[in-house]
Every structure is written in structure tokens, then in C-alpha cells.
Amino acid sequence: MSDIAETFGLHELAVEDAVKAEQRPKLEQFGEVSSLVLRTARYVGEGELTETSEVVETGQVMLFIGPAFAITVRHGDACRLTPVRTDLESKQDLLIQGPWSVAYAVTDRVVDLYVEVAEQVEVDLDKLEAEVFGRHSHGRIQRIYQMKRELVELKRAVMPLQRPLITLTAQVNRDVPKEIRRYFRDVQDHLTRTVEQINSYDDLLNSVLQARLAQVTVDQNNDMRKIAAWAAIAAVWTAFAGIYGMNFTHMPELGWTYGYPVVLAVMLSISLGLYRFFRKNGWL
């Protein structure tokens, strides 16, 4: 990288950003050379997932655009640039616009991947929503929090790109050819729609999380009511056992012929009455 920087006169700060690969999307000017940082994103399907991998995989592409050159530095596999080169080579009318045509093509590819990831996230959200609100709801809270984390990661990649695109499409920006600015506006429209989608997904996920937490609370309350109901029924037998377990000398009913079956019948009747009462009120 140092040899390339020396050959093309790249600023050391821009080179440092390219090497570290942990930058937010931004556009900077260093003399005649512009540097554009893009965060890439890729949806990782179930077949590729491992214990340590994430559903949304991110990376970075940095572009250096000079008067007669365009250099790309890619980190991660979230955005392969081979299709970009193939597409550009088939569009000579775009290539004659100069190095900024490369910047447009790469940015367009990155934003298209945002759209694809957003669509896949929507599918996951639909499945999660069906699990939570279905008849036999079993949506795990861990899965909801995982989706929240992935949306945050996607937001960090997508949203900061809005400001650089505003600069690139501005009329006062004379570094970018007029025709390329038109192309960048199309990319900006796609990005704006994607940002709106992601925000709506975030709101939906918050609603799903609140609904699931409410379900957990209701389930816990139901469990507590069942425990309390069975404890009340068991208390009847415990009370009778405690009374007749006392060592009093005179307990008249102990001498009755039918005392034992009568006590059992009374205990059973009270227990059945309590069971029917709790059953009727939805406690059992």
C-alpha cells in the first residue's frame, strides 16, 4: 500500500483509513484526490452460519479518485468487485466520464447489496413475527435481540452514507462530472428507500420485542396462578391432617364408626369444589 500511495501521491491520513478498515462512510478531499469510504454488507444464509458468524456480515471498500485514476481497497467478502468491472467494461459511454464512473459503479453495487440485505432481513422479521403472534407462540427473546443487533450493524453501514451522497450530487460539486452526478442521484434514491425500510424494521422489531415480553409476563402469571390453585387444594388435605394429627385425649369423631370415611369424603368434596372453582375462573 505504501508503494501505491507514493506513486499516486495519496495522503497519509487517507492511506491510514484504508489500512485500518474500521471507518464510517465519509467523503474527504486531499488536494486533487478524493477519498470515499463505503461500508459493505452481505446477508449470511443459514447454510453459511457458524457459532461465531453474524447474519449480516460487514466490510469496507475505500476509493481514491484522482484526475486520471481510481483505486479501490476492499476489506472483507461482503462486496466482490469483479461484477462491477465487468459491468463497467460493457458501458463505454459511462467509462468516458473518467475515474468518477468507477466511484459511481462501486457505490451503486454497495447500495444494491444494502437493498438485498434489507429484503432478506424483512423475510426473517416476517418469520419472527409469525412465531411470536402465532397460535403456539414460541419466539425466543434471544433471537429478537440478535435481530436487533444485526439491524444496528446494518444501520451503521447504511445511514452515514447519506451525507457523502448529498455532497456528490450537489450542483456546486465541480469535481464530479454532471452526468455522473445524475447517476449518483439514482443511487441516493435507492439508499433513501433502504434507510426508510430499515427504520420501519427497527420499529417493527421493537413492537415484536414488547409483545414477546408481554407474553412472557402473562405466561409467568398463568404459571403462578396454577401453582397457587394447586397449593390451595393441597392445603385442604394438609389442614385436615394437621387437625387429626394433634394428640388430644378427647376427639369424639375418632370413635365414630363412619368418622374416617366421612372425613375423607369432606376432604375430597372440598378439593373437588376448589378444583371446579379454579377451573371455571381459568386458573387451571
C-alpha positions as CSV (number, residue, x, y, z in Angstrom):
1,M,0.0,0.0,0.0
2,S,2.9,2.4,0.7
3,D,4.3,2.0,-2.8
4,I,0.8,2.8,-4.3
5,A,0.5,5.8,-2.0
6,E,3.9,7.1,-3.1
7,T,3.2,6.5,-6.8
8,F,-0.2,8.3,-6.8
9,G,0.5,10.9,-4.1
10,L,-2.1,9.7,-1.7
11,H,-2.4,11.5,1.7
12,E,-1.1,9.5,4.7
13,L,-4.3,10.0,6.6
14,A,-6.4,8.6,3.8
15,V,-4.0,5.7,3.5
16,E,-4.3,5.0,7.2
17,D,-8.1,4.9,6.9
18,A,-7.7,2.4,4.0
19,V,-5.4,0.1,6.0
20,K,-7.4,0.2,9.3
21,A,-10.7,-0.7,7.7
22,E,-12.9,0.5,10.6
23,Q,-14.1,3.8,9.2
24,R,-17.6,5.2,8.9
25,P,-18.8,6.1,5.4
26,K,-17.4,9.5,4.5
27,L,-16.1,11.7,1.7
28,E,-12.8,13.6,2.1
29,Q,-10.7,15.8,-0.2
30,F,-6.9,15.8,-0.2
31,G,-5.7,18.2,-2.8
32,E,-6.8,16.7,-6.2
33,V,-7.5,13.3,-4.7
34,S,-10.9,12.5,-3.2
35,S,-11.3,9.5,-0.8
36,L,-14.7,7.8,-0.4
37,V,-15.2,5.2,2.4
38,L,-18.1,2.8,1.9
39,R,-19.3,0.1,4.4
40,T,-20.4,-3.1,2.7
41,A,-23.0,-5.5,3.9
42,R,-23.9,-9.1,3.0
43,Y,-26.6,-11.4,4.2
44,V,-25.3,-14.7,5.5
45,G,-27.7,-17.5,4.8
46,E,-28.4,-20.4,7.2
47,G,-26.2,-22.7,5.3
48,E,-23.2,-20.4,5.9
49,L,-23.9,-19.6,9.5
50,T,-21.5,-20.8,12.2
51,E,-21.5,-20.3,16.0
52,T,-19.3,-17.2,15.7
53,S,-20.7,-15.6,12.5
54,E,-23.4,-13.0,12.2
55,V,-26.5,-12.8,10.0
56,V,-25.3,-9.5,8.5
57,E,-21.6,-9.5,7.5
58,T,-20.0,-6.1,7.0
59,G,-16.8,-4.9,5.4
60,Q,-15.3,-1.9,3.8
61,V,-14.4,-0.5,0.4
62,M,-12.3,2.6,0.1
63,L,-11.9,4.5,-3.1
64,F,-9.2,7.0,-4.1
65,I,-10.4,9.2,-7.1
66,G,-7.8,11.3,-8.8
67,P,-7.7,13.3,-12.0
68,A,-6.7,10.2,-14.0
69,F,-7.0,7.2,-11.7
70,A,-9.4,5.4,-9.4
71,I,-8.1,3.0,-6.7
72,T,-10.2,0.6,-4.7
73,V,-9.2,-1.0,-1.4
74,R,-11.5,-3.8,-0.2
75,H,-11.7,-5.5,3.2
76,G,-14.0,-8.5,3.7
77,D,-16.0,-10.6,1.3
78,A,-19.2,-8.6,1.7
79,C,-18.8,-6.9,-1.7
80,R,-16.8,-8.5,-4.5
81,L,-15.9,-6.0,-7.2
82,T,-15.5,-8.4,-10.2
83,P,-19.1,-7.8,-11.4
84,V,-18.5,-4.0,-11.2
85,R,-15.5,-4.2,-13.5
86,T,-17.4,-6.5,-16.0
87,D,-20.3,-4.1,-16.0
88,L,-18.2,-1.0,-16.5
89,E,-16.3,-2.6,-19.4
90,S,-19.6,-3.1,-21.2
91,K,-20.6,0.5,-20.7
92,Q,-18.1,2.6,-22.7
93,D,-20.4,5.7,-22.6
94,L,-20.0,5.6,-18.8
95,L,-16.3,4.9,-18.8
96,I,-15.5,8.0,-20.8
97,Q,-16.8,10.1,-17.9
98,G,-13.5,9.3,-16.2
99,P,-12.5,7.9,-12.8
100,W,-15.7,9.1,-11.1
101,S,-17.6,6.5,-13.2
102,V,-15.7,3.8,-11.2
103,A,-16.7,5.5,-8.0
104,Y,-20.4,5.5,-9.1
105,A,-20.3,1.9,-10.2
106,V,-18.8,0.7,-6.9
107,T,-21.2,2.8,-4.8
108,D,-24.1,1.5,-6.8
109,R,-23.0,-2.1,-6.2
110,V,-22.7,-1.4,-2.5
111,V,-26.1,0.1,-2.2
112,D,-27.7,-2.7,-4.3
113,L,-26.3,-5.1,-1.7
114,Y,-27.9,-3.0,1.0
115,V,-31.3,-3.5,-0.8
116,E,-30.7,-7.3,-1.0
117,V,-29.8,-7.5,2.7
118,A,-32.8,-5.4,3.7
119,E,-35.1,-7.7,1.7
120,Q,-33.6,-10.8,3.5
121,V,-34.0,-9.1,6.9
122,E,-37.6,-8.5,6.1
123,V,-38.1,-12.2,5.4
124,D,-36.6,-13.0,8.8
125,L,-38.8,-10.4,10.5
126,D,-41.9,-11.9,8.9
127,K,-40.9,-15.4,10.2
128,L,-40.2,-14.0,13.7
129,E,-43.4,-12.1,13.8
130,A,-45.3,-15.2,12.8
131,E,-43.6,-17.1,15.6
132,V,-44.4,-14.5,18.2
133,F,-48.0,-13.8,17.2
134,G,-48.9,-17.4,16.1
135,R,-51.3,-19.6,18.0
136,H,-48.5,-21.5,19.5
137,S,-46.1,-18.6,20.0
138,H,-42.5,-19.7,20.8
139,G,-40.4,-16.8,19.5
140,R,-37.2,-16.7,21.6
141,I,-36.2,-13.4,23.1
142,Q,-32.6,-14.2,22.3
143,R,-33.5,-14.4,18.6
144,I,-35.2,-11.0,18.8
145,Y,-32.2,-9.4,20.4
146,Q,-30.0,-11.0,17.7
147,M,-32.1,-9.4,15.0
148,K,-31.8,-6.0,16.9
149,R,-28.1,-6.3,16.9
150,E,-28.0,-7.1,13.2
151,L,-30.2,-4.1,12.4
152,V,-27.8,-1.9,14.4
153,E,-24.9,-3.2,12.4
154,L,-26.8,-2.6,9.1
155,K,-27.7,0.9,10.2
156,R,-24.1,1.7,10.9
157,A,-23.2,0.8,7.4
158,V,-26.1,2.4,5.6
159,M,-27.1,5.6,7.3
160,P,-23.8,7.5,7.3
161,L,-23.5,7.2,3.5
162,Q,-26.4,9.7,3.1
163,R,-24.1,12.7,3.7
164,P,-21.4,11.8,1.2
165,L,-24.1,11.1,-1.4
166,I,-25.6,14.5,-0.8
167,T,-22.2,16.1,-1.4
168,L,-21.6,14.0,-4.5
169,T,-24.9,15.0,-6.0
170,A,-24.7,18.7,-5.2
171,Q,-24.7,21.2,-8.1
172,V,-21.7,23.0,-6.6
173,N,-19.5,19.9,-6.7
174,R,-17.5,20.5,-9.9
175,D,-15.1,17.6,-9.3
176,V,-17.8,15.1,-10.2
177,P,-19.0,15.3,-13.9
178,K,-22.6,16.4,-14.4
179,E,-23.6,13.1,-16.0
180,I,-22.1,11.1,-13.1
181,R,-24.0,13.3,-10.6
182,R,-27.2,12.2,-12.2
183,Y,-26.2,8.5,-11.7
184,F,-25.3,9.3,-8.1
185,R,-28.8,10.7,-7.6
186,D,-30.3,7.4,-8.6
187,V,-28.1,5.7,-6.0
188,Q,-29.2,8.3,-3.5
189,D,-32.8,7.4,-4.1
190,H,-32.2,3.7,-3.6
191,L,-30.3,4.5,-0.4
192,T,-33.1,6.7,1.0
193,R,-35.7,3.9,0.4
194,T,-33.4,1.4,2.1
195,V,-32.9,3.7,5.1
196,E,-36.7,4.1,5.4
197,Q,-37.1,0.3,5.2
198,I,-34.5,-0.3,8.0
199,N,-36.2,2.3,10.2
200,S,-39.5,0.6,9.7
201,Y,-38.0,-2.8,10.5
202,D,-36.5,-1.4,13.7
203,D,-39.9,-0.1,14.8
204,L,-41.5,-3.4,14.0
205,L,-38.8,-5.3,15.9
206,N,-39.4,-3.1,18.9
207,S,-43.1,-3.9,18.8
208,V,-42.4,-7.6,18.4
209,L,-40.0,-7.4,21.4
210,Q,-42.6,-5.7,23.6
211,A,-45.2,-8.2,22.6
212,R,-43.0,-11.1,23.4
213,L,-42.1,-9.6,26.8
214,A,-45.8,-9.2,27.5
215,Q,-46.4,-12.8,26.5
216,V,-43.7,-13.9,28.9
217,T,-45.2,-11.9,31.7
218,V,-48.7,-13.4,31.0
219,D,-47.2,-16.9,30.9
220,Q,-45.5,-16.4,34.2
221,N,-48.7,-15.1,35.8
222,N,-50.6,-18.1,34.5
223,D,-48.0,-20.4,36.0
224,M,-48.2,-18.6,39.3
225,R,-52.0,-18.9,39.3
226,K,-51.7,-22.7,38.6
227,I,-49.2,-23.1,41.4
228,A,-51.4,-21.1,43.8
229,A,-54.5,-23.1,42.8
230,W,-52.9,-26.5,43.4
231,A,-51.4,-25.2,46.6
232,A,-54.9,-24.2,47.8
233,I,-56.2,-27.7,47.0
234,A,-53.3,-29.4,48.8
235,A,-53.8,-27.1,51.8
236,V,-57.2,-28.7,52.4
237,W,-55.6,-32.1,52.9
238,T,-52.8,-30.6,54.9
239,A,-55.2,-28.8,57.3
240,F,-57.2,-32.0,58.0
241,A,-54.0,-34.0,58.5
242,G,-52.8,-31.3,60.9
243,I,-56.0,-31.3,62.9
244,Y,-56.3,-35.0,63.4
245,G,-52.6,-35.3,63.9
246,M,-52.8,-33.4,67.2
247,N,-52.5,-35.6,70.3
248,F,-55.7,-34.6,72.2
249,T,-57.2,-37.1,74.6
250,H,-60.8,-36.4,73.7
251,M,-61.6,-36.2,69.9
252,P,-65.2,-37.6,69.7
253,E,-65.2,-38.2,65.9
254,L,-62.3,-40.6,66.3
255,G,-64.6,-43.1,67.9
256,W,-67.3,-42.8,65.3
257,T,-67.8,-45.8,63.1
258,Y,-68.1,-43.7,59.9
259,G,-65.7,-41.0,61.1
260,Y,-62.9,-41.9,58.8
261,P,-64.9,-42.2,55.5
262,V,-66.8,-39.0,56.4
263,V,-63.6,-37.0,56.8
264,L,-62.2,-38.4,53.6
265,A,-65.5,-37.5,51.8
266,V,-65.4,-34.0,53.2
267,M,-61.8,-33.5,52.2
268,L,-62.5,-34.9,48.7
269,S,-65.6,-32.7,48.3
270,I,-63.8,-29.5,49.3
271,S,-60.9,-30.4,46.9
272,L,-63.3,-31.0,44.0
273,G,-65.2,-27.8,44.8
274,L,-62.0,-25.8,44.7
275,Y,-60.8,-27.6,41.5
276,R,-64.1,-26.7,39.7
277,F,-63.9,-23.1,41.0
278,F,-60.3,-22.6,39.8
279,R,-61.1,-24.4,36.5
280,K,-64.1,-22.1,35.9
281,N,-62.0,-19.0,36.5
282,G,-59.2,-20.1,34.2
283,W,-56.6,-20.8,36.9
284,L,-56.3,-24.5,35.9
